[in-house]
């Protein structure tokens, strides 16, 4: 995604990873519900978004420091960098 207006984290993404698992494993473990899903571009885990009660993907970022997520929702094609708070549609 080489674009000089993008942060280094987004520019480092060569292939967007989106899981074919449409569940938040952490919500399933805790018996919670999720709203939307995001896929981590570093490790590939899919977790729930900040509109979900548990905000598992943000917790994942804070614990693991994996900077970029992609929407795992059908019809959505975007990336978000937590570190630089940058969004891009692809």
PyMOL commands that set and color helices and strands:
alter all, ss='L'
color gray80, all
select helices_A, chain A and resi 8-11+25-30+56-64
alter helices_A, ss='H'
color red, helices_A
select strands_A, chain A and resi 37-40+46-48+68-71+78-81+86-89
alter strands_A, ss='S'
color yellow, strands_A
deselect
rebuild
show_as cartoon
